[in-house]
Amino acid sequence: MSSLNNDTALRPVLELKDVSIVYSSGQQATRVVEQVSFSILPGEVVALVGESGSGKTTTAQSIIGLLAENGHIEHGSILLNGTDISRWSSRRLDSLRGSSISLIPQDPTSSLNPVKTVGEQVAEVLKIHRRMPRKARDARVVELLTRVGLTHPEQRAKQYPHQLSGGMKQRVLIAIAIALQPALIIADEPTSALDVRVQKRILDLIDALRLEFGTAVLFVTHDLALAAERADRLLVFRKGQVQEQGITAEVLRAPKSEYTRQLFNDAPALTPRPLSALAHSAKHADSAIVVRNVSKHFSLGGKNTSAFKALDDVSFEVTRGTTHSLVGESGSGKTTLARLLLGFQRPDSGQLFIDGVDITQLSGEALRQARRKIQLVYQNPFASLDPSQTLFKVIEEPLLNFFKLSADQRRAKVHEIAERVALPLNLLQRKPHELSGGQRQRVALARALILEPQVLVLDEATSALDVTVQAQILRLLVQLQQELGLTYLFISHDLAIVRQISHSVSVLNQGKQVDYGDVESLFTQPTHAYTRELLSAIPGISHLRVAQPTPTKEFV
């Protein structure tokens, strides 16, 4: 968290006064933001937090004039350094974008032009707002890329976005945002697609630049732990309204709103109670999964005759009825290992046992039948469901592939598993786009469970969900594990969730397993330097006490 000099004489860089925003559709107008007021002082970080649809991103977009065409500010004012810009045209706002207000967007991949070099895109903001000789401009581009920590900046300036990693691309966007030292930076979920170590480096960089230039930062995020760690003040949004706002530490210690208390309680990094402890009674002595000396290489293609080691002699076992997590950064081998266990690919060496059967020795119909015992729940519950099918058909389909059952028998099984995952039966005739994210993930779980598998592979299965919905799904997973004796292989980059739901953990780094053990030992006494670095990068506020919610109410 930053150390802000509380000089009340400072004039706010940004001030919103009773801002209401409306979206119009035909003759109907829907107010999505209602009477929002807050301010940001020079050098201050203010975080807007809340679930999807709460109005936080719409509020941020209104400041920089990026509302959708059917959106407009119905009431209120937006003051930048004392000047009301709320009714400025887009053309007039162009004079401020980049120079006085900059935006760091959420997705670095879609935010950069794929046919322009990185250097050209950084130079563009300089061309628009400053007259500089080309040589001086090129030098400034290299200076900016150096400033944001990119190695070999002269070379990077000549590269295209696809040649950079996600973290590198996000640094390029930050270079563009700070090029003209704006008074205000709007950071809209700037690290949501990044691994925990890269996330920490990016946020440290923004913080260092804020301290150096005195820039105000509006931080939009659904990650409450990040907001708690990085912001001077919090604004909690719900259904277009600010539930409460105040100094971060004070809001965390004594939130006034019951919704805020529930939100904090559902955030695993803020209240790291182990959900997995509830499932310990389901343990048995045998192993549902055994990974023994598994290696997998991929050819780099072209003239390069060398191979990429995706997995290098990895071994672990997972006790039946428990949850084992695979953690590590992108490219560490987590997904490759999951694909091997699911039989989608074969290892170059080693053995993979599911329920005592080495699936590396199976093929054809024997492998297809073995897959009944291990099912996959994908990261994105919307993309993984057929949009043209009703939910009933989505859940029923695996039964058609494996069993000869009558229509009545299939209907009974679909209804039974829907009730098991708390999916209302009246939703079964709807299609995926008509459901919320949490409901879609319940459908994905029902589809995976209808074949009565022994093992579920959960590939970032909660990362696309808001914190409250995420907490509901995690509680459901624990409940299902208790009731059905399921074994989970949980793949995640969110170490706070891993600690909450896991019994054991494997840490992968560049294809190697660098740490392995029970969850508490690994989190409290990691043996490898890489693991210690991962753990140190977890945003958290263990030194602050977060108030607990009233347990009888749940927000949906």
C-alpha positions in Angstrom: 0.0 0.0 0.0 1.3 3.5 -0.8 2.3 6.1 1.7 0.2 9.2 0.8 0.9 12.5 2.3 -2.6 13.6 3.5 -2.3 17.2 2.5 -5.9 18.4 2.6 -4.9 21.5 0.6 -4.2 19.3 -2.4 -6.7 19.7 -5.2 -8.1 16.4 -6.5 -6.8 15.3 -9.9 -10.2 13.7 -10.5 -13.6 14.3 -8.9 -16.9 12.7 -9.7 -20.0 14.3 -8.3 -23.3 12.4 -8.3 -22.6 10.7 -11.6 -25.5 8.6 -13.0 -25.0 6.6 -16.2 -27.8 5.2 -18.5 -27.8 2.6 -21.3 -30.6 2.9 -23.8 -32.1 0.1 -25.9 -34.9 1.3 -28.1 -37.4 3.2 -26.0 -36.1 1.6 -22.8 -33.4 3.2 -20.6 -31.5 1.4 -17.8 -29.6 3.2 -15.2 -26.4 1.2 -14.5 -24.6 3.7 -12.3 -26.4 5.8 -9.8 -25.2 8.9 -8.0 -21.5 7.9 -7.7 -19.2 10.4 -6.0 -15.5 10.2 -5.2 -12.2 12.0 -5.7 -8.5 11.1 -6.2 -5.6 13.2 -5.0 -2.2 13.4 -6.7 -0.2 10.3 -6.0 -3.2 8.4 -4.6 -4.5 5.0 -5.5 -8.2 4.5 -5.3 -9.6 1.0 -6.1 -13.1 0.3 -7.5 -14.1 -3.2 -6.4 -17.2 -5.3 -7.0 -18.6 -8.1 -9.0 -19.3 -8.2 -12.8 -22.1 -5.9 -13.6 -21.6 -3.7 -10.5 -20.8 -0.6 -12.5 -17.2 -0.2 -11.7 -15.8 -0.5 -15.3 -18.7 1.6 -16.7 -17.7 4.4 -14.2 -14.1 4.2 -15.3 -15.0 4.3 -19.0 -17.2 7.3 -18.5 -14.2 9.3 -17.2 -12.2 8.8 -20.4 -15.2 9.0 -22.7 -15.2 5.3 -23.7 -18.8 4.4 -23.0 -20.7 2.3 -25.5 -22.7 4.2 -28.1 -25.9 3.6 -26.3 -24.5 4.8 -23.0 -24.5 8.4 -21.7 -24.0 10.4 -18.5 -27.5 11.2 -17.3 -26.6 13.4 -14.4 -23.6 14.7 -12.5 -20.1 16.0 -13.3 -16.6 14.7 -13.9 -13.9 17.1 -13.0 -10.3 16.7 -14.2 -8.0 19.2 -12.3 -11.1 21.3 -11.6 -12.5 21.3 -15.2 -15.8 19.5 -15.9 -15.2 17.2 -18.8 -18.4 15.1 -18.5 -20.1 16.6 -21.5 -17.0 16.9 -23.8 -17.2 15.4 -27.2 -15.0 12.4 -28.1 -13.0 14.6 -30.4 -12.3 17.1 -27.6 -11.5 14.3 -25.2 -8.8 13.1 -27.6 -6.7 16.1 -26.5 -6.7 14.5 -22.9 -6.3 10.8 -23.8 -2.7 9.9 -23.3 -1.6 13.3 -22.2 -3.7 13.9 -19.1 -5.5 10.6 -18.7 -4.1 7.2 -19.7 -5.7 3.8 -19.7 -4.0 0.5 -19.0 -6.5 -2.1 -20.4 -7.2 -5.6 -19.1 -6.1 -7.7 -22.1 -2.7 -7.0 -23.4 -3.1 -9.3 -26.4 -6.2 -7.7 -27.9 -5.1 -4.1 -26.9 -2.0 -4.0 -29.2 -2.1 -3.7 -32.9 -0.7 -7.0 -34.3 0.6 -5.5 -37.6 2.6 -2.7 -36.0 5.8 -3.0 -34.1 6.0 -2.4 -30.4 8.1 0.7 -31.0 5.6 2.2 -33.5 2.8 1.8 -31.0 4.7 3.5 -28.2 5.7 6.3 -30.6 2.2 6.9 -31.7 1.1 8.7 -28.5 4.2 10.9 -28.8 3.4 11.8 -32.4 -0.2 12.7 -31.5 0.6 15.0 -28.6 4.2 16.2 -29.1 6.3 17.5 -31.9 9.6 15.7 -31.8 12.3 14.9 -34.3 12.1 11.3 -35.3 15.5 10.5 -33.8 14.5 12.1 -30.4 11.2 10.2 -30.6 12.9 6.9 -31.2 15.2 7.5 -28.3 12.3 8.3 -26.1 10.6 5.0 -27.1 13.7 3.1 -26.1 13.9 5.1 -22.9 10.3 4.2 -22.0 10.7 0.5 -22.8 13.8 0.5 -20.6 11.8 2.3 -17.9 9.2 -0.4 -17.7 11.8 -3.1 -17.3 11.9 -4.7 -20.8 15.3 -6.3 -21.6 17.0 -5.4 -24.9 14.7 -2.4 -25.5 16.1 -1.6 -28.9 15.3 -5.1 -30.1 11.9 -5.1 -28.4 11.0 -1.9 -30.2 11.4 -3.7 -33.6 9.3 -6.7 -32.5 5.6 -7.4 -33.0 3.2 -8.1 -30.1 3.0 -11.9 -30.9 6.7 -12.1 -30.3 6.3 -11.0 -26.6 5.0 -12.7 -23.6 1.8 -11.5 -21.8 3.8 -9.8 -19.1 6.0 -8.0 -21.8 2.9 -6.9 -23.7 1.5 -5.4 -20.5 4.7 -3.5 -19.9 4.4 -2.1 -23.4 0.9 -0.8 -22.6 2.3 0.8 -19.4 5.0 2.4 -21.4 2.3 3.9 -23.7 0.3 5.0 -20.6 3.2 6.9 -18.9 4.8 8.3 -22.1 3.5 11.8 -21.4 3.4 11.5 -17.6 -0.4 11.9 -17.3 -2.1 13.2 -14.2 -4.3 10.2 -14.0 -3.9 6.5 -15.0 -6.9 4.3 -15.1 -5.8 0.6 -14.6 -8.7 -1.6 -15.6 -8.0 -5.2 -14.3 -4.3 -4.7 -15.5 -3.0 -8.0 -14.2 -6.0 -10.4 -14.4 -4.5 -12.4 -17.2 -1.0 -12.6 -15.6 0.8 -15.2 -13.4 1.3 -14.2 -9.8 5.0 -13.3 -10.1 4.5 -11.2 -13.3 1.4 -9.6 -11.6 3.5 -8.5 -8.7 6.2 -7.0 -11.0 3.7 -5.1 -13.0 2.0 -3.6 -9.9 5.3 -2.8 -8.4 6.2 -0.9 -11.6 2.9 1.1 -11.6 3.5 1.9 -7.9 7.1 3.1 -8.6 6.0 5.3 -11.5 3.2 6.7 -9.4 5.7 7.7 -6.6 8.1 9.2 -9.2 5.6 11.3 -11.1 2.9 11.9 -8.5 0.3 10.3 -10.8 -3.1 9.5 -9.5 -4.2 5.9 -10.1 -7.8 4.6 -10.5 -7.5 0.8 -10.0 -10.5 -1.2 -11.3 -10.5 -4.8 -10.1 -12.5 -7.7 -8.9 -9.5 -9.0 -6.9 -10.1 -7.8 -3.4 -6.7 -8.9 -2.1 -4.9 -6.8 -4.7 -7.1 -3.8 -3.9 -6.5 -4.3 -0.2 -2.7 -4.4 -0.7 -2.3 -1.6 -3.3 -5.0 1.0 -2.7 -5.1 4.0 -0.3 -8.9 4.0 -0.5 -11.6 1.5 -1.5 -15.0 2.0 -3.2 -17.2 -1.1 -3.1 -19.7 -1.2 -6.0 -22.9 -3.2 -6.2 -25.7 -2.9 -8.8 -24.5 0.5 -9.9 -24.2 2.0 -6.4 -21.3 2.6 -4.0 -22.1 0.5 -1.0 -19.3 2.2 1.0 -16.0 3.9 0.6 -13.1 4.9 2.8 -9.5 4.4 3.8 -8.6 0.8 2.9 -7.5 -0.4 6.3 -10.6 1.1 7.9 -13.0 -0.5 5.5 -11.3 -3.9 5.9 -11.3 -3.7 9.7 -14.9 -2.5 10.1 -17.0 -2.5 6.9 -20.3 -0.9 7.4 -22.2 -2.7 4.6 -23.3 -6.3 5.1 -22.6 -6.9 1.4 -19.0 -5.6 1.8 -18.5 -8.0 4.8 -19.8 -10.9 2.6 -17.6 -9.9 -0.3 -14.5 -9.8 2.0 -15.4 -13.1 3.6 -15.7 -14.8 0.2 -12.2 -13.7 -0.9 -9.8 -16.5 -0.1 -6.7 -14.3 0.3 -8.5 -12.1 2.9 -9.9 -15.0 5.0 -7.7 -18.0 4.2 -9.7 -20.7 6.0 -9.1 -24.2 4.6 -12.3 -25.4 3.0 -10.5 -28.7 2.3 -10.5 -29.5 6.0 -14.2 -30.4 5.7 -13.4 -33.2 3.3 -10.6 -34.9 5.3 -13.1 -37.6 6.6 -13.5 -38.8 3.0 -9.9 -39.9 2.7 -8.9 -43.5 2.0 -5.4 -45.0 2.1 -5.1 -45.9 -1.6 -4.2 -43.5 -4.4 -6.7 -42.5 -7.1 -3.9 -40.9 -9.2 -0.2 -42.0 -9.5 2.1 -40.1 -11.8 5.5 -41.9 -12.0 8.6 -40.4 -13.7 6.6 -38.7 -16.5 8.3 -36.7 -19.2 7.0 -35.1 -22.3 8.9 -33.2 -25.1 7.6 -31.2 -28.0 9.5 -30.4 -31.2 10.1 -26.8 -31.8 9.5 -27.3 -35.5 11.2 -25.7 -38.6 15.0 -26.1 -38.8 15.3 -26.3 -35.1 16.1 -29.9 -34.3 16.0 -29.5 -30.5 12.9 -30.2 -28.4 11.0 -28.3 -25.7 10.8 -30.2 -22.4 7.2 -29.6 -21.2 7.5 -32.2 -18.4 10.7 -33.6 -17.0 10.6 -36.7 -14.8 7.5 -35.6 -12.7 6.2 -37.9 -10.0 3.4 -37.6 -7.4 0.4 -39.5 -5.9 -3.0 -38.3 -5.0 -4.9 -40.0 -2.2 -8.5 -41.0 -3.1 -11.0 -38.5 -2.0 -8.6 -35.5 -1.7 -7.6 -32.5 -3.8 -4.2 -32.2 -5.3 -3.3 -28.8 -6.9 -0.8 -28.1 -9.7 0.6 -24.6 -9.5 3.1 -22.7 -11.5 3.4 -20.0 -14.2 2.3 -20.3 -17.8 4.5 -22.8 -19.6 5.3 -24.7 -16.4 3.7 -27.9 -17.6 0.4 -27.9 -15.7 -1.9 -28.2 -18.7 0.3 -30.7 -20.5 0.2 -33.0 -17.4 -3.6 -32.7 -17.3 -3.9 -33.6 -21.0 -1.7 -36.7 -20.4 -3.9 -37.8 -17.5 -7.0 -37.4 -19.6 -5.5 -39.5 -22.4 -5.5 -36.7 -25.0 -1.7 -37.2 -25.4 0.9 -39.8 -24.5 4.0 -39.2 -22.4 7.4 -39.9 -23.9 8.3 -41.9 -20.8 6.8 -42.7 -17.4 3.5 -44.1 -16.2 0.1 -42.6 -15.4 -2.3 -44.6 -13.2 -6.0 -43.7 -12.8 -7.8 -45.9 -10.3 -5.0 -48.5 -10.6 -4.9 -48.7 -14.4 -1.9 -47.4 -16.4 -3.6 -45.3 -19.1 -0.4 -45.1 -21.1 -0.9 -48.7 -22.0 -4.4 -48.3 -23.3 -5.8 -47.4 -26.7 -9.0 -47.5 -28.7 -12.1 -48.6 -26.9 -10.2 -49.5 -23.7 -8.9 -45.9 -23.5 -12.3 -44.4 -24.2 -13.9 -46.5 -21.4 -11.1 -45.4 -19.0 -11.9 -41.8 -19.7 -15.2 -42.4 -17.9 -13.3 -42.4 -14.7 -11.6 -39.0 -15.2 -13.5 -36.0 -16.4 -12.5 -32.4 -17.2 -14.1 -29.1 -16.1 -12.8 -26.3 -18.3 -11.8 -22.8 -17.3 -14.4 -20.9 -19.2 -17.9 -22.2 -18.5 -19.4 -20.3 -21.5 -16.9 -21.3 -24.2 -17.0 -25.0 -23.1 -20.7 -25.4 -23.5 -22.5 -25.8 -26.9 -24.4 -22.6 -27.3 -27.0 -24.2 -29.6 -28.0 -26.9 -27.1 -30.4 -26.7 -24.2 -28.8 -27.3 -20.8 -30.6 -30.7 -20.6 -29.0 -31.8 -23.9 -25.5 -30.5 -22.7 -25.7 -32.6 -19.6 -27.4 -35.6 -21.3 -24.8 -36.0 -24.1 -22.2 -38.0 -22.2 -24.9 -40.6 -21.4 -25.6 -41.1 -25.1 -21.9 -41.7 -25.7 -21.4 -44.4 -23.1 -24.7 -46.0 -22.1 -27.8 -47.6 -23.7 -30.5 -46.0 -21.6 -34.2 -45.1 -22.3 -35.2 -41.5 -22.6 -36.9 -41.7 -19.2 -33.8 -43.2 -17.6 -31.6 -40.4 -19.1 -34.1 -37.7 -18.0 -34.0 -39.1 -14.4 -30.2 -39.1 -14.3 -30.0 -35.5 -15.7 -32.5 -34.3 -13.1 -30.7 -36.2 -10.3 -27.3 -34.7 -11.2 -28.8 -31.2 -11.7 -30.2 -31.3 -8.2 -26.9 -32.6 -6.9 -25.1 -29.4 -8.2 -28.0 -27.2 -7.0 -29.0 -26.3 -10.6 -32.8 -25.5 -10.7 -34.6 -27.9 -13.0 -36.6 -25.1 -14.5 -33.4 -23.9 -16.2 -32.7 -27.1 -18.1 -34.7 -26.0 -21.2 -32.6 -22.8 -21.4 -29.4 -22.3 -23.4 -26.0 -21.4 -22.0 -26.2 -17.7 -22.9 -29.3 -17.3 -20.7 -27.3 -18.2 -17.5 -25.0 -16.5 -15.2 -21.3 -17.6 -15.0 -21.9 -19.5 -11.8 -24.9 -21.3 -13.2 -22.9 -22.2 -16.3 -20.2 -23.7 -14.2 -22.8 -25.8 -12.3 -23.9 -27.1 -15.8 -20.2 -28.0 -16.6 -19.9 -29.8 -13.3 -23.2 -31.7 -13.9 -22.0 -32.8 -17.3 -18.7 -34.0 -15.9 -20.3 -35.9 -13.0 -23.1 -37.6 -14.9 -20.8 -40.5 -15.9 -20.0 -41.0 -12.2 -16.2 -40.5 -12.5 -13.6 -41.1 -9.8 -11.5 -38.1 -10.7 -12.3 -34.5 -11.8 -9.6 -32.4 -13.5 -10.5 -28.7 -12.7 -8.5 -26.5 -15.1 -8.7 -23.0 -13.7 -12.4 -23.8 -13.0 -13.1 -20.8 -10.9 -10.9 -18.1 -12.4 -13.6 -16.7 -14.6 -16.0 -16.2 -11.7 -16.6 -13.3 -9.4 -15.5 -13.7 -5.9 -18.9 -14.5 -4.3 -19.8 -16.9 -7.1 -16.4 -18.4 -6.9 -16.9 -19.0 -3.2 -20.2 -20.7 -3.9 -18.6 -23.1 -6.4 -15.7 -23.9 -4.1 -18.1 -24.8 -1.3 -20.1 -27.0 -3.8 -16.9 -28.8 -4.8 -16.1 -29.6 -1.2 -19.6 -30.8 -0.6 -19.5 -33.0 -3.7 -16.2 -34.4 -2.6 -17.6 -35.3 0.8 -20.7 -36.9 -0.6 -19.3 -38.8 -3.6 -15.7 -39.5 -2.5 -14.3 -37.6 -5.6 -10.6 -37.0 -6.2 -9.7 -33.6 -7.7 -6.7 -32.4 -9.7 -7.0 -28.7 -9.3 -5.0 -26.5 -11.8 -4.8 -22.9 -10.7 -2.6 -19.8 -10.7 -4.5 -18.5 -7.7 -2.5 -19.7 -4.7 -4.9 -18.3 -2.2 -7.6 -20.6 -3.5 -5.1 -23.5 -3.7 -4.4 -23.1 0.0 -8.1 -23.0 0.8 -9.2 -26.1 -1.2 -6.2 -28.4 -1.5 -4.8 -31.2 0.6 -1.6 -31.6 -1.4 0.3 -29.5 -4.0 2.8 -29.9 -6.7 4.8 -26.8 -7.8 6.0 -27.0 -11.4 8.6 -24.7 -13.0 9.7 -25.1 -16.6 8.5 -28.7 -16.6 10.1 -29.8 -13.4 8.4 -30.5 -10.1 10.4 -28.3 -7.7 8.1 -28.8 -4.6 5.6 -31.4 -3.5 3.8 -32.1 -0.3 0.8 -31.4 1.9 -0.6 -28.0 1.6 0.2 -26.6 5.0 3.8 -27.7 4.9 4.4 -26.4 1.4 2.8 -23.0 2.3 4.6 -22.6 5.6 7.9 -24.3 4.9 8.6 -24.3 1.1 11.8 -26.1 0.2 12.5 -24.4 -3.1 13.4 -20.8 -3.9 10.9 -20.7 -6.7 8.1 -21.7 -4.4 9.1 -19.1 -1.9 9.1 -16.5 -4.6 5.6 -17.6 -5.7 4.3 -17.4 -2.2 5.8 -14.0 -1.5 4.0 -12.7 -4.6 0.5 -13.6 -3.3 -1.4 -10.4 -2.5 -2.7 -10.5 1.0 -3.3 -8.6 4.2 -2.9 -11.2 7.0 -2.0 -8.4 9.4 -5.5 -6.9 9.1 -8.6 -8.3 10.6 -11.5 -8.5 8.3 -15.0 -8.4 9.8 -17.1 -11.5 9.4 -20.6 -11.4 7.7 -23.9 -12.4 9.1 -24.0 -16.1 8.2 -27.7 -16.3 7.6 -27.8 -14.2 4.4 -26.3 -14.8 1.0 -26.1 -12.3 -1.9 -26.9 -13.6 -5.4 
